[in-house]
Amino acid sequence: MKPSKSPEPPANENVAEYLADDVQDLDSMLQGLLKTTPKMQAAGATTEGQRCGLVAIVGKPNVGKSTLLNALVGQKISITSRKAQTTRHRITGMHTRANTQFVFVDTPGFQTLHANALNKSLNKTVQAAVVDVDLILFVVEAGSFTPADARVLALLGKDIPTLLVANKLDNVHRRGDIAPWLQTMQSQHPFAEFVPMSAKNAKDIERLLGICEKFLPQQAWWYDASELTDRSEKFLASELVREKLFRLTGDELPYTSTVVIDTFEEEPPQRKGQKRLLRIAATIVVERDGHKAMVIGDKGERIKRIGMETRVELERLADAKVFLELWVKVRSGWADDEARVRSFGYG
């Protein structure tokens, strides 16, 4: 199909809003493309009984998987930063609406640059996550398909329905530029559907949920409707410390730095109207003395800020008062040590 030329958005209109408001035209284009693409048969739509299914979110590092998961769940449960490999664990998030419960699984970005013990563990997590699911969301940046994307796509079998989620559509200024790229993607994999979108756009998230729903089997829900994740507050605390660590040190600090929770204690409210108290002690593990100094900062200012920002966000998410102590220790070569990688909670 020869793509038609897309008009330029008005000069005074936000490009992201323009793309979102015109999504029906984009849908028509996608339907035309999919007529020539072999695809999996979705389960028949019905309103009888409950639907529930497992949806894996996969892709190379830094394509927005964690941002997408948080948007789909409706609350932050997976940390985000610009640093590759921010997500290191299989994180499950639930979204329940009407008769359908979506169980989303965020995975680490598949790493090919370094073959250390940490990355081997993370890649095993990705490979395990795509085996026994009902649907796969393969996330790429709209208009881009790199060798790193191709290596992730090669992990996906053809017997599980897979959606091509072309994220960061707001970075593409002309819809017409996406059509030729989508046509080339048809030959890469028998995608069930193409979903150009932005994880930051609420309308796009609703649209994606509607598409995912068609592929989930009729069965009883696995979780209570009020649950958002199967991860504990202790896990969330360690992840938030790591997020602030990476955000406040930028590219200076190697991604192999990690966080270990030493103590996590909960105290009930002392009197009516008070919130419970979480007492947490955590250790930031780095590989060199120079990294330790970097984390601590001048007169301890950086580690104080890491602790303060973590505490404020954790108090909001956990609805509790938080007392947080942070320490920094050097453990050289831990990412190459399989036993230590396991002791730090990976694999």
C-alpha positions in Angstrom: 0.0 0.0 0.0 1.4 3.4 -1.0 1.2 5.7 2.0 -0.5 9.0 1.5 1.3 12.2 2.4 0.3 13.4 5.8 -0.4 17.1 6.3 1.8 19.2 8.5 0.3 20.0 12.0 -0.7 23.6 12.5 2.2 25.7 13.8 0.5 26.6 17.0 -0.6 23.1 17.9 1.3 20.6 20.0 2.6 17.8 17.8 1.8 15.0 20.4 -1.8 16.3 20.7 -2.1 16.5 16.9 -1.0 12.9 16.5 -3.3 11.6 19.3 -6.4 13.4 18.0 -5.8 12.0 14.5 -5.4 8.4 15.7 -8.4 7.2 13.7 -6.7 8.0 10.4 -3.6 6.1 11.7 -5.9 3.1 12.6 -7.2 3.0 9.1 -3.7 2.9 7.7 -2.8 0.1 10.1 -5.8 -2.0 9.1 -4.7 -1.8 5.5 -1.3 -3.0 6.4 -2.5 -5.9 8.5 -4.6 -7.3 5.7 -1.4 -8.5 4.1 0.2 -9.7 7.4 -0.4 -13.2 8.8 -1.6 -12.9 12.4 -2.8 -14.8 15.4 -6.5 -15.2 15.9 -7.7 -13.2 18.9 -10.2 -14.7 21.4 -13.7 -13.8 20.6 -15.0 -10.7 22.4 -17.6 -11.4 25.0 -18.9 -9.8 28.1 -19.9 -13.1 29.8 -17.7 -14.2 32.7 -14.3 -12.9 33.6 -11.2 -12.6 31.5 -7.6 -12.8 32.9 -4.2 -13.2 31.2 -0.5 -12.6 31.4 1.0 -9.9 29.1 4.8 -9.7 28.8 6.4 -6.3 28.0 9.7 -6.8 26.2 12.2 -4.8 24.3 15.8 -3.5 24.3 17.0 -1.2 27.1 15.6 2.4 27.2 12.5 2.0 24.9 10.1 3.0 27.7 8.9 -0.4 29.0 8.7 0.6 32.6 7.0 3.9 31.8 4.5 1.9 29.8 3.9 -0.6 32.6 3.3 2.3 35.1 0.8 3.9 32.7 -1.0 0.6 32.1 -1.3 -0.1 35.8 -2.2 3.5 36.7 0.4 3.9 39.4 4.2 3.8 39.6 5.4 0.3 40.4 8.5 0.1 38.2 11.3 2.6 38.4 12.5 4.6 35.4 15.6 6.5 34.5 17.6 7.4 31.4 20.2 4.8 32.3 20.0 1.5 30.4 19.2 -1.5 32.4 17.3 0.4 35.1 14.8 -2.5 35.4 16.6 -5.6 36.7 13.7 -7.8 37.9 10.5 -9.3 36.5 7.9 -6.8 37.8 4.3 -7.8 37.7 1.6 -5.1 37.6 -2.2 -5.7 37.6 -5.0 -3.6 36.1 -8.6 -4.7 36.7 -11.6 -3.1 35.0 -15.1 -4.4 34.3 -14.8 -8.1 33.7 -11.1 -8.1 32.7 -7.9 -8.4 34.7 -4.7 -7.6 32.9 -1.5 -9.1 34.5 1.4 -7.2 33.0 5.1 -8.3 33.3 7.8 -5.7 32.8 11.2 -7.3 32.0 14.8 -6.0 31.9 16.0 -4.8 28.6 17.8 -7.6 26.8 21.5 -6.9 27.2 24.1 -7.9 24.6 27.0 -5.6 25.3 28.5 -7.2 28.4 28.4 -11.0 29.2 28.9 -10.7 32.9 27.0 -12.7 35.5 24.5 -9.9 36.2 23.6 -9.5 32.5 23.3 -13.3 32.1 20.9 -13.4 35.0 18.8 -10.5 33.5 18.7 -12.1 30.1 17.4 -15.3 31.6 14.6 -13.3 33.2 13.6 -12.0 29.8 13.7 -15.4 28.1 11.7 -17.0 30.9 9.0 -14.2 30.8 8.1 -14.7 27.1 7.5 -18.5 27.3 4.2 -18.9 29.1 2.2 -15.8 28.5 -1.0 -15.0 26.6 0.2 -11.9 24.8 3.6 -10.2 24.2 4.0 -6.4 23.8 7.2 -5.9 21.8 8.2 -2.3 22.4 10.3 -0.3 20.0 10.8 3.4 19.3 8.4 4.5 16.6 10.3 4.6 13.3 13.3 2.6 14.5 14.4 -1.0 14.4 18.0 -1.6 15.5 20.2 -4.7 15.7 19.4 -4.7 19.4 15.7 -4.7 18.7 16.2 -7.6 16.3 18.0 -9.7 18.9 15.0 -9.3 21.3 12.6 -10.1 18.5 14.5 -13.3 17.8 13.6 -14.5 21.3 9.9 -14.4 20.5 8.1 -17.5 19.2 5.4 -17.3 16.5 2.9 -19.2 18.6 2.1 -16.4 21.1 0.3 -13.3 19.8 2.6 -10.3 19.7 1.7 -6.7 19.3 4.3 -4.3 17.8 4.1 -1.3 20.2 5.7 1.6 18.4 6.4 3.8 21.5 7.4 7.5 21.6 5.2 8.4 18.7 5.3 12.0 20.0 8.9 12.2 18.8 7.8 11.6 15.2 6.7 14.9 13.6 5.0 13.4 10.5 2.6 10.5 10.6 3.5 9.8 7.0 7.0 8.9 8.0 5.7 5.9 10.0 3.9 4.2 7.2 6.9 3.0 5.2 8.6 1.8 8.4 5.5 -0.2 9.4 5.5 -1.8 6.0 9.1 -3.0 6.5 8.2 -4.3 10.0 5.6 -6.7 8.4 8.5 -8.9 7.2 10.2 -9.1 10.6 7.5 -11.0 12.5 3.8 -12.1 12.2 2.6 -9.3 14.5 -1.0 -9.6 15.5 -1.4 -5.8 15.5 0.6 -2.6 15.1 0.1 0.0 17.9 1.9 3.3 17.3 1.5 5.3 20.5 3.0 7.3 23.3 3.1 5.8 26.8 2.6 9.3 28.2 -0.8 9.8 26.3 -3.8 8.6 28.3 -5.9 8.0 25.2 -3.2 5.8 23.7 -3.1 3.7 26.9 -6.8 3.2 26.9 -6.6 2.2 23.3 -3.8 -0.3 24.0 -5.8 -1.9 26.9 -8.8 -2.3 24.6 -6.6 -4.2 22.1 -4.9 -6.4 24.7 -8.3 -7.4 26.1 -9.2 -9.3 23.0 -6.3 -11.7 23.5 -7.0 -12.6 27.1 -8.7 -16.0 27.8 -11.9 -16.4 29.8 -10.9 -17.5 33.3 -11.1 -16.4 36.9 -9.0 -13.5 38.0 -5.7 -14.3 39.7 -5.6 -11.3 42.1 -8.0 -9.2 44.1 -9.3 -6.3 42.0 -7.6 -3.8 44.4 -4.1 -5.2 43.9 -1.6 -3.4 41.7 1.6 -5.5 42.0 2.9 -8.7 43.6 6.0 -6.9 44.8 6.5 -6.0 48.4 7.1 -2.5 49.9 10.6 -3.7 50.8 11.3 -4.4 47.1 9.8 -1.0 46.2 12.0 0.7 48.7 15.2 -0.8 47.2 14.1 0.1 43.7 13.3 3.7 44.6 16.7 4.2 46.2 18.3 2.8 43.0 16.2 5.1 40.8 17.2 8.2 42.7 20.8 7.0 42.7 20.9 6.7 38.9 19.0 9.9 38.3 21.2 12.0 40.6 24.5 10.6 39.4 23.8 10.5 35.6 26.1 8.6 33.4 29.0 8.9 35.8 28.0 5.9 37.9 28.2 2.4 36.3 24.8 0.7 35.9 26.2 -2.3 37.9 25.7 -0.3 41.2 22.9 -1.8 43.2 21.0 -1.5 46.5 20.5 -4.0 49.3 17.9 -3.6 52.0 19.5 -4.5 55.4 16.5 -4.0 57.6 12.9 -3.3 56.9 10.6 -2.9 60.0 7.0 -1.7 60.2 5.5 -0.1 63.3 1.8 0.4 63.7 0.3 3.8 64.4 0.7 4.8 68.0 -2.7 6.5 68.1 -5.7 7.1 66.0 -5.1 9.4 63.0 -1.4 8.6 62.8 0.2 6.7 59.9 2.3 3.5 60.4 6.1 3.9 60.4 8.5 2.2 58.1 12.1 1.9 59.4 14.5 1.1 56.6 18.3 0.7 56.4 19.8 0.2 53.0 23.2 -0.2 51.5 24.2 1.2 48.1 26.8 -1.2 46.6 29.4 0.2 44.2 32.5 -1.2 42.6 35.2 1.4 43.3 36.2 3.9 46.0 35.8 6.7 43.4 32.2 5.6 42.9 31.6 5.7 46.7 32.8 9.3 46.8 30.6 10.1 43.9 27.5 8.7 45.6 28.2 10.5 48.9 29.0 13.8 47.3 30.5 16.9 48.7 29.9 16.9 52.5 27.4 14.1 52.0 25.0 16.3 50.1 24.3 13.8 47.3 23.5 10.8 49.5 21.3 13.1 51.6 19.3 14.1 48.5 19.0 10.5 47.4 17.6 9.6 50.8 15.3 12.6 50.9 13.8 12.0 47.5 13.3 8.3 48.1 11.6 9.0 51.5 9.2 11.5 50.0 8.1 9.3 47.2 7.9 6.1 49.3 5.8 7.9 51.9 3.4 8.9 49.1 3.2 5.4 47.5 3.1 3.4 50.8 0.9 5.9 52.7 3.2 5.8 55.7 5.9 7.7 57.5 9.4 6.6 56.5 12.6 6.7 58.4 15.5 5.8 56.0 19.2 5.3 56.6 21.6 4.9 53.7 25.1 3.5 53.6 27.6 3.0 50.8 29.9 0.0 50.5 32.5 -1.0 47.9 32.3 -4.6 46.5 34.6 -4.8 43.5 33.7 -7.2 40.7 30.3 -8.2 42.2 28.6 -8.2 38.8 31.0 -10.9 37.6 30.5 -13.1 40.7 27.5 -15.4 40.2 27.2 -16.2 43.9 27.2 -12.5 44.8 24.7 -11.7 42.0 22.3 -14.3 43.5 22.9 -13.0 47.0 21.9 -9.5 45.9 18.5 -10.9 44.7 19.1 -11.5 41.0 18.4 -14.8 39.2 
